[in-house]
Each structure stands twice: as C-alpha cells, then as structure tokens.
Amino acid sequence: MSFDLNDAQPQMMPSGDLIPDGTFAKIRLSIRPGGVNGSVPMDAGLLKGSTGSDAKMLDCEFTVVEGSFVRRKFWQNFTVAGGKLDDKGQSKGWNISKASFRAMVDSALGLSPKDMSEATKAKRLIQGLKQLDGITFAARIMVEPASDPKYRDQNRLANVVLPDETQYAAIMKGETVEPDPVNAKPRKTAASSVAPNAPAWATDNTPAQAPRVVTSVPWGQPQGDAPSQSAMQQPTPPPAASGPAWLNG
C-alpha cells in the first residue's frame, strides 16, 4: 500500500501567525449568532450583546477562500444597534457600517459603486443582516497593533476592494497581488489620558476594545420602527429562509 501525496493541499501556516499587513485576498463572511434579536424577524438571535454598553454587534468571521493564505481566518465585530447619534438623531456608526455592507455587496456582485440604475439599486436591497452570511468578496487585510504589549496584534478588515479598483480582478481570480501595508498605529488606552502623577488606582489597565461600527436599524428602516430594547433581547427561532442565493452562493 502507498499514499499519493501529490494531490495534497498546501500546508497551513501556524495559526499564531498573522496575515501580513496590507494583504489582498478573496474572503468569505460568516456570522456567528450571539442570541440577541435584530430589528427584523430574519435576524432573530443573530446579534451579540456588548458587556460594556447598549451596543448590539454582528460577530463576523472572515475566511480566506483562495490564494497563499487560503483557510486562514480572522474575526471582527460590527455594531448594529446602540451608540452615539449625530445631529439628525441617527446612529453615527450605522453610516460607516452600512457603507461597509454596501461595499461587500458591490464587490461580491461586481457592481460599480457609481452605478445607481434601478436594476443595480435593487441588488443592494437586503431583507435582513442574515442575508450577508456567506457573502464572498475582495478585501484588503490589515494588522491592527495592540494598545498594550501584553496583548497580541490582530488581523482586521482594512477595506473592501471594489470592481473599479486595479487589484479587484486578480483578487477575485485568486491570484497573488502585491500587498499595500496600512501601517496602522496602536490604539490609545484609557491610561494614556491619566495625569503622570495620578495614583495607581486611577490607571485603567483594561484592554482597549476594537473599534466598533454602529447602527440603529438595518438598511434604512425608519428609526421609529426599531424594536424596544427588551424585544431585541428575547431571542426567537429564526425563519427557515437563509437569504438570497445570489448573495450566499
């Protein structure tokens, strides 16, 4: 008996190694449900609650699907409820989150971000955040430095690569693209704002949380239609539908 190793997959890199800063890759988003309801029935039990605020987050796992770092993963939370409001009474972070989600759809479907035809606009309509589960798109990955040397740096989504960008076609074909490092600076800690002679108890050594993206209600739903706080915290069984085939394929 013999074992033919010729058709074996490339070896995986050690899990402790980060994907290099500025790496371009084709990645897939998977949502990790946290038991907290969203503001539409489809998102029942989909969100994750914050322990330090009223924020509700979408806990996302990103997996590289092609290229040198295939099967490598990183994780990132996108807040989808709670947080500061702008002068119009809308969640500041939701605008950032919505822009990221739109970019993912444009990248996945090959839509020009400048295309505002009715047919293209219809493709950007989703019935719930659940429909983003499984979306595959081109991305640039960054290394986010830890704010404290006791903690490790982490990979994050730097930006979604859109069809009108030069790297897009090669990324979607799984080809190697020259990295474009972000060189992000370490996050500031609460302790950095404490006066030099402040007593030890005034220094906050709690690890800084990753930047969060905030929203009040999914995808342009009128704010007045958002469910109450108690309603969002009572998980109910999700519906059988899992989202459009064009997004989850």
C-alpha positions as CSV (number, residue, x, y, z in Angstrom):
1,M,0.0,0.0,0.0
2,S,1.2,3.5,-0.8
3,F,0.0,7.1,-0.2
4,D,-0.1,9.5,-3.1
5,L,0.7,12.9,-1.6
6,N,0.7,14.8,-4.9
7,D,-2.9,16.0,-4.6
8,A,-2.5,17.2,-1.0
9,Q,-3.5,20.8,-0.3
10,P,-0.7,23.3,0.6
11,Q,0.3,23.2,4.2
12,M,-1.4,25.6,6.5
13,M,0.6,28.3,8.2
14,P,0.9,28.2,12.0
15,S,-2.4,29.6,13.5
16,G,-0.5,32.0,15.6
17,D,1.0,33.9,12.6
18,L,-0.9,36.9,11.4
19,I,-1.8,37.5,7.7
20,P,0.7,40.2,6.6
21,D,-0.4,43.8,6.8
22,G,-1.9,45.0,3.5
23,T,-2.6,41.6,2.1
24,F,-5.2,41.4,-0.7
25,A,-7.4,38.3,-0.6
26,K,-10.8,36.9,-1.5
27,I,-12.6,36.3,1.7
28,R,-16.0,34.9,2.9
29,L,-18.0,36.3,5.8
30,S,-19.7,34.0,8.2
31,I,-22.0,35.4,11.0
32,R,-21.6,33.8,14.5
33,P,-25.1,34.2,16.2
34,G,-25.0,35.6,19.7
35,G,-28.6,35.1,20.8
36,V,-29.7,38.7,20.7
37,N,-32.5,39.7,18.3
38,G,-32.1,42.1,15.5
39,S,-34.8,44.5,14.4
40,V,-36.4,42.2,11.7
41,P,-37.7,38.6,12.1
42,M,-34.9,37.2,9.9
43,D,-32.3,38.5,12.4
44,A,-33.8,36.7,15.4
45,G,-31.0,35.6,17.7
46,L,-28.4,36.8,15.2
47,L,-26.7,39.6,17.2
48,K,-24.3,39.7,20.1
49,G,-24.6,42.0,23.1
50,S,-21.9,44.2,24.5
51,T,-20.9,43.8,28.1
52,G,-19.9,47.5,28.4
53,S,-22.6,49.4,26.6
54,D,-26.0,49.1,24.9
55,A,-24.4,48.1,21.6
56,K,-25.6,45.1,19.7
57,M,-23.0,43.6,17.3
58,L,-22.7,41.4,14.3
59,D,-20.0,38.9,15.2
60,C,-18.2,38.1,11.9
61,E,-15.7,35.5,11.0
62,F,-13.7,36.1,7.8
63,T,-12.1,33.2,5.9
64,V,-9.6,33.5,3.1
65,V,-11.0,31.3,0.3
66,E,-8.2,31.4,-2.3
67,G,-4.5,32.2,-2.6
68,S,-1.5,31.9,-0.4
69,F,-3.5,32.3,2.9
70,V,-6.4,30.0,2.0
71,R,-8.4,28.8,5.0
72,R,-6.8,31.4,7.3
73,K,-9.4,33.3,9.5
74,F,-9.8,36.5,11.4
75,W,-12.7,38.0,13.4
76,Q,-14.3,41.4,13.7
77,N,-17.4,42.8,15.4
78,F,-19.7,45.3,13.6
79,T,-22.1,47.1,15.9
80,V,-25.6,47.2,14.5
81,A,-27.6,48.9,17.3
82,G,-26.8,51.4,20.1
83,G,-24.1,54.1,20.3
84,K,-23.8,57.8,19.7
85,L,-26.2,59.7,17.5
86,D,-25.5,62.5,15.0
87,D,-27.2,65.9,14.9
88,K,-30.0,64.3,12.9
89,G,-30.7,61.7,15.6
90,Q,-29.2,58.9,13.6
91,S,-26.5,56.4,14.7
92,K,-23.1,57.7,13.6
93,G,-21.6,54.3,13.3
94,W,-24.5,52.9,11.2
95,N,-23.5,55.1,8.3
96,I,-20.0,53.5,8.5
97,S,-21.4,50.0,8.8
98,K,-23.9,50.5,6.0
99,A,-21.1,51.7,3.7
100,S,-19.1,48.6,4.5
101,F,-22.0,46.3,3.9
102,R,-22.8,48.0,0.6
103,A,-19.2,47.7,-0.5
104,M,-19.3,44.0,0.3
105,V,-22.4,43.5,-2.0
106,D,-20.8,45.6,-4.8
107,S,-17.6,43.6,-4.6
108,A,-19.4,40.2,-4.4
109,L,-21.6,41.0,-7.4
110,G,-19.2,43.0,-9.5
111,L,-21.3,46.2,-9.2
112,S,-19.7,49.6,-10.0
113,P,-20.2,51.8,-6.9
114,K,-21.1,54.6,-9.3
115,D,-24.0,52.5,-10.9
116,M,-27.2,53.9,-9.5
117,S,-29.5,52.4,-12.1
118,E,-32.8,51.0,-10.7
119,A,-31.7,47.4,-11.5
120,T,-28.4,47.8,-9.6
121,K,-30.0,49.6,-6.7
122,A,-32.4,46.6,-6.4
123,K,-29.5,44.3,-5.9
124,R,-28.3,46.3,-2.9
125,L,-31.6,45.7,-1.0
126,I,-31.5,43.0,1.6
127,Q,-34.2,41.9,4.0
128,G,-32.0,41.5,7.0
129,L,-28.4,41.3,8.1
130,K,-28.7,37.5,8.0
131,Q,-28.5,37.7,4.2
132,L,-24.9,38.8,4.4
133,D,-24.0,35.4,5.8
134,G,-21.8,33.6,3.3
135,I,-21.0,36.6,1.1
136,T,-17.7,36.4,-0.7
137,F,-15.8,39.5,-1.8
138,A,-12.4,41.0,-2.5
139,A,-10.7,42.6,0.5
140,R,-7.6,44.2,1.9
141,I,-6.5,42.9,5.3
142,M,-4.6,44.9,7.9
143,V,-2.7,44.2,11.1
144,E,-4.2,46.2,14.0
145,P,-1.5,46.8,16.6
146,A,-2.4,46.1,20.2
147,S,-2.6,49.0,22.6
148,D,-0.7,47.1,25.2
149,P,2.4,44.9,24.7
150,K,0.8,42.3,26.9
151,Y,-1.7,41.6,24.1
152,R,-1.3,40.4,20.6
153,D,-1.9,42.3,17.4
154,Q,-4.9,41.2,15.3
155,N,-5.9,41.0,11.7
156,R,-8.9,43.2,10.7
157,L,-10.7,44.1,7.5
158,A,-9.0,47.2,6.2
159,N,-11.3,47.8,3.3
160,V,-13.4,46.1,0.8
161,V,-11.9,46.1,-2.7
162,L,-14.4,47.3,-5.3
163,P,-14.7,46.4,-9.0
164,D,-13.3,49.7,-10.2
165,E,-10.0,49.2,-8.3
166,T,-7.0,47.8,-10.1
167,Q,-6.5,44.8,-7.8
168,Y,-10.1,43.6,-8.0
169,A,-10.0,41.2,-11.0
170,A,-6.8,39.5,-9.8
171,I,-8.1,39.1,-6.3
172,M,-11.4,37.5,-7.5
173,K,-9.3,35.1,-9.6
174,G,-7.3,34.0,-6.5
175,E,-4.1,35.5,-7.9
176,T,-1.3,36.9,-5.8
177,V,-1.4,40.7,-5.5
178,E,1.4,42.9,-4.1
179,P,0.4,43.9,-0.5
180,D,-0.3,47.5,0.3
181,P,0.5,47.9,4.0
182,V,-1.8,50.0,6.2
183,N,0.8,50.6,8.9
184,A,-1.9,51.3,11.5
185,K,-0.9,53.0,14.8
186,P,-1.7,51.3,18.1
187,R,-5.0,52.1,19.7
188,K,-4.9,54.6,22.5
189,T,-5.6,53.3,26.0
190,A,-7.6,55.0,28.7
191,A,-4.5,55.1,30.8
192,S,-2.8,57.4,28.3
193,S,-5.1,60.2,29.4
194,V,-4.3,59.9,33.1
195,A,-2.1,62.6,34.6
196,P,1.6,61.5,35.1
197,N,1.4,61.7,39.0
198,A,-2.0,60.1,39.3
199,P,-2.4,57.3,41.8
200,A,-2.2,53.7,40.7
201,W,-5.9,53.2,41.2
202,A,-6.7,55.9,38.6
203,T,-5.0,54.0,35.9
204,D,-7.2,51.8,33.8
205,N,-5.4,48.7,32.7
206,T,-8.4,47.2,30.9
207,P,-7.5,46.2,27.4
208,A,-8.9,48.6,24.8
209,Q,-11.8,47.3,22.8
210,A,-11.6,47.0,19.0
211,P,-13.2,49.9,17.0
212,R,-16.8,49.2,16.5
213,V,-19.2,50.1,13.7
214,V,-22.6,51.2,14.9
215,T,-26.1,51.1,13.5
216,S,-29.6,51.8,14.9
217,V,-31.8,49.8,12.5
218,P,-30.9,47.6,9.4
219,W,-30.6,49.0,5.9
220,G,-32.5,52.3,6.0
221,Q,-35.5,51.1,8.0
222,P,-37.2,54.1,9.6
223,Q,-35.8,54.6,13.1
224,G,-39.2,54.7,14.6
225,D,-39.8,51.1,13.6
226,A,-36.9,49.8,15.7
227,P,-38.0,47.3,18.4
228,S,-37.8,48.1,22.0
229,Q,-34.7,47.1,24.0
230,S,-36.5,44.3,25.7
231,A,-37.8,42.9,22.4
232,M,-34.3,42.7,20.9
233,Q,-33.0,40.8,24.0
234,Q,-35.6,38.0,23.7
235,P,-34.3,35.5,21.0
236,T,-36.9,33.8,18.9
237,P,-36.4,30.9,16.5
238,P,-35.1,32.3,13.1
239,P,-37.2,31.7,10.0
240,A,-36.4,29.0,7.5
241,A,-35.3,31.4,4.8
242,S,-31.5,32.0,4.8
243,G,-31.2,34.7,2.3
244,P,-30.9,35.2,-1.5
245,A,-29.0,32.7,-3.5
246,W,-27.0,35.4,-5.3
247,L,-25.6,36.5,-2.0
248,N,-25.0,33.3,-0.3
249,G,-23.9,31.2,-3.3
